Amino acid sequence: MIADRIKLARRKAGMSLRDLSSAMEDGVTAQAIGKYERGEDIPSSGVLMALAKATKVSLNYLLDTQGIELSGVEFRTKANTTGRDRAQVETEVLEWIERYLQIELILELDSATWNCPVETPRQLDEVSAAEKLAKEVRDTWKLGLDPIPNMTELLEEKGLKVLTVPLPDRVSGFTCMVGRGEGRPGLPVIVVNNQFSLERRRLTLAHELAHRLIDTDSLIDKEEEKAANLFAGAFLMPREHLLREVGKHRNAFGYKEIIDLKRLYRVSGAALLMRLRQLDVINQSTLVYAFQSIARGWRSQEPEELEPAAVRGQRERARRFERLCYRALAEELISLAKAAELLRLPVSEVEAGLKGPRHVDADRR
């Protein structure tokens, strides 16, 4: 509903009703905006445009032409996540999924199809069962035992909608369903904060995949999080492969070996050590000693990151939506201006993406 979109956009902008009225140069009173948000009145097209400009959202977002809504949003956050954070994230997802569905409709693609590896969310009797579930998923998807080179690409290939965008630093990621009304099936979406390290993003993606596959009623909240963490580690670092690399029992590890292993599995150093403990390759005292010596500070600062800070968020980012836009553009199903609108990029940049920079420069000359 338009009412809900206006309220969410205002909260995302961190504005009170009076703040929004002032941002619109008092062209609409705070009382009138309140009526719009409660659904007691409908804004005119001119007012909608002013609201969109003041809250920095698109007009299409406020119009809510596709009847899209989020459900089952479960943030993986620090304890001090604010209401504004939540509104900002939900608005970002809603705007993005509307553009995504537009391009899939143009290309006549089935938005709801995803290759779910389990028929129904799996009930787990205990946290340790997540290890078996991770192996089952890898087997169903025919991934073998080798490390996964690109988690984002894998999930997109299986039909999940993946969004990697800058989010508030209190939000690491979450999974949700996007409802489209009219009895149409919901769309599973995973959102990850691309301001975090690549190592952390990959673990978050695997963690959120677990939340799509585990029956939330089968475990209490804390146990569900533990199960999702175990699933993520087992999915990215399969037991058989890891034991083959490091041996079944170890009393110590050197810095270089740990760094090489984290690069092999493309995970954080801390997650690798925790996985070794889960498999009883090392005991608790060895784990504690590692975090006091070679791995000191690794819980807060990743050693020798896979992705340099200068290109943070560029590796293993979601690319399917972008590819679909360029596909529609190349087939002349959309205009250059429409592609730029969908991609939120300057027309010149989209044109270069279509023709190549040299051809664009030649055209201009």
N, C-alpha and C positions, 0 to 999 in steps of 0.2 A: 504493500500500500504506500501511496505517496506520503501519507502522514508519518509512517514509520521511517521512511527514507529521510525526510526532513529532520526528524528528531535525531537520527543516527549521525547525519552529516553535521548537525550543530554540535553534538557531543564530541565528534571527532575533532572539530575545530576548537574545542575547549571553550565554547561560548555559552553564556547565559542567554535567555530570551532577549534581555535588554542589550547585551553585547551584539547579538545578531541584528537587532533593529538598528543599532548605531552604525554597524558595518554597511547596512543598506541605506545609510544616510537618512534614517528615520522615515523612509518612504513607506514602511510598514511598521505598525506598532508591535510591541512585544506581546500584547494581548491577542492581536490577530495571528501572530506566529504560533502562539499557544493553541489557538483554535485549529490551525492547520495540522499541528502535531497530534491533536486529539481526534482529528477526523471530523470536526464540527463544521469546517468550511474548506473549500477547495481553492487554492491560489490560482490566479490567472496566469497565462503564459508569460506575461511580462514579469510578474512577481517570481515565478519559478526560475526564470533566467537570472534575476537579481539574487535569489537565494543560492543558486548554483555558484555564481561568481563570488559571493561573500564567503561561502563555506569551502570553496575550491574543490567542487566535485563537478562531474559532467551533468548536463541537462538530462541525458538519457538515464543516468543513475536515479535522479529524482522522479522521473516519469514512471520508472519501474514497469516498462512495457512487457516484460517477460514473466512477471509474477514470481521472481526468484527470491528465495529466503534461505537463510542458513539454519541448520538444526544440529544439535549434538556437538556444539563447539566445546572442545576441551583443551584449554591452553596448558602448555608445558612451560610454566613461568616461575619466576622468583615470587616470593610471597607478597611483594608490594606492588603487584600489577594494578593499575588504576582503571577506573571506568572509561577514561579517555583513551587509554591504550586499547581497550577492548573495542571501543567504537571505531578507532582508527583502523584496526586490523579488519574488522568486519566490513567496513566501507571499502577498503582496498580489495578484499576478496570479492565482494558483490560487483564492483565495477569491472574487475578483471574477468569474472566468470561470465558476465553479460557479453563482453566483447568476444570471449572464447566461443560462446554458444552461437553468436552471430556468424562467425566465420565457419563454424561447423555446419550451420544451416545452409549457408551459401554453397558449401562444397558437398552438401547432402550426405554428411557423415552421421553415424549413429553416436550421439554423445554419451549414451548410457552404457555402452558396452565396455566392460573391463574384465580381464581374465583373472577372476578371483580364484585363488588356489584351493579354497575350501567352500563347500556347498553352503554352509551356514556358519555364523560365528562359533568358534570352537570353545567348548566348556573345558576349563582346566581344573583338575582336582587339586593341584598344587603348583607352586611357582616353577618347580623344576621341569614340569611338562612343557614349558615354553621351548626348551632345548629340542625336544622331539618335533614340536611344531615347526621350528625353523628349518630343520632337516627335511621335513615333509614338503614345505613350500619350495625349497631349493630343488627337490626331486621332481615335484609337479611341474615346475617351470623349466626343468631340464638345465639347471645351471652348473651341474657337476660340483666339484669341490674347489675349483679355482677361485681366487679373489675376484670380487665384482669390480670391474674397471670404472663404471659410472652408475651410481645408484639412481640418480635422477632420470637418466635415459632409460634405465631398466623399468622403473615404475611407469614412466610415460608410455613405453612400449607395451606394457601390460594393460593400458587403458585408464590408469589413474590420472586425475587432473593434479598437476604439481605446480605450485606457485612458489618461486624463490624471489623474494623481494626484501628491501630494507624494512624492518619492523622495529618497534620500540625495543631497546636493549633488554627489557624485562621479559620479552616474549621470544622463546627459542623456536617454537613451532606448535602446530596443532593439526588435528584432523577433524573433518566435519562432513555433513551431508548437505548438498544443495538441493532444495526442493523446488520443483517447477510447476506444481499445481496440476489440476485436471487429470489426476490419476497417473501421471507420468512418473517413471521410476526416478529416485533421487540419484544424484551424482556424487561419488566419493571424491573428496578433495583433501590433499595434504599441503599445508603451507609451512615454509621454512624460512627463517630469518637469514638472509644472505650476508648479514654483517658479521656473522660468526665464522669461525674457521671452517675450511672445507671438511676437516676431520670431524668436527662437531655436527656439521650439516648432514653428513652421511649417516652418522649414528642417529640423528633426529629422524631422518627419513625412515630408517629401519625400525626405529621405535614407534613411529606413527603408523607404519604398516602393521605392526603388531596390534595396535589398537583397532585397526580395521578388521582383524581376524579373530580376536579374542572376545568371547562373550563377557561383557562387562558385569553381568550378574553372577558369574561363577567364582569371582574372587573379590575380596574387599579392596577398597581403593589403593591402599599402600601395596598390597600384594599384586594388584594389577600393574602398577608401575614397575615393581621388581620383575614381574614376568615379562613386561615389554622391554626392559633393559636386558634381561637374559636373552630374549629372542633376538634383539639387535646385535648383541655380541656374537651369538651363535650363527646368525645369518651372514654377518660380514667376516667372521673368523671361524669357519667350520672346524669342529673338533678334530676330525681325521687329518685334515690338511695342516692344522696348527701343530698337532702332536708330531706329525712327520717332520716339520720344520725345526722344532725345539726339543723333542724328546719327551718322554712321559713324566720324568721327574728331574727337577733342577734345584740346586742349592743357591745359585746366584746367576746374575746376568750382567754383562758389560754394557756400557752406554751405546757403543756402535752397533751391537747386535739388536738392541731394542729399537734403535732408530731405523735400521734396515727392515726390521719386521713391521714397524708401523707404516713404512713406505710401501711394503708389499701388500698389506691389507688395506691401506689408505684409511687408517683409523688413528685416533689420538694415542699418545704414549700411555696415558693413564688408563684408557679403556683396554689397551692391550694387556697391561699388567693385571687389571681386574679379571680379564678373561683367563689369563694363566692361573689365577687363583681359583676361579670357578671350576676349572678342569683339574684342580689339585696338582698341577705341574709344579707350583710353588706353594709353600705353606704360609700361614698368616704372618709369622715372624719375618719371613723373607720378603713378603709384600710390604710390611711396615718399614723394614730396613731400606728397601728400594726407594720408597717415598721420602726417606730421611737422607738419602745419599744421592745416587745418580738421577733420581726422579724428583728431587726436591723442587717444589713449585709447579710441577706439571699439572696439578689440578686446576690451576688458574691461568697458567701461561704455557701454551703448546710449544714444545721444542722443535726447532727446524720444520716449520709449517710447510705443508705441501703446496700451499697457495700463498705467494708473497702478498704482503699487505697492500701493495700498489695495485694489485688486480683482484682484490677481495671480492668475492661474489661472482666472478666471471667464469670460473671453472666449474664444470658439472652443473651449470644452471639449466633451468627448464627452457627448452627451445622449440617444443612442438608447436605452440601457438604461433610463434614467429614464422616457422616454416609454412604453416597453413596459410598465413596472410600472404606470404610471398608466392605461394602456389596459386592462390586465387588471383593475385595481381598478374602473374605471368600468363594465366589463362584468360585474362581480361574479364574476369567475373566481378571485379571491383576496380574502382578508379584509384589513381595514385593518391588522391586526396583522402579517399576512404581508408586506404591502407595506412596512411600516416595517422589518421584518427584512431584506428584500431590499435596500432603499435605505439601510439603516443610518442612519435618521433617526427622531426622536421621532414618536410616533403623531400628536400634535397638529400637527406640521409637515406630515406626509403628508396629514392630513385637510384642512388649509388648502389644500394643493396640489390636492386633489380638488374641494372645495366653494368655495374662495375664502375669504379671511380674514374677510370680512364675514358670510358664512353660518355659519362656525364660531363666531364671537362671538355671533351671534343664537341659535344652538342652545344655547350655554352659558347664555345669559340665560333 
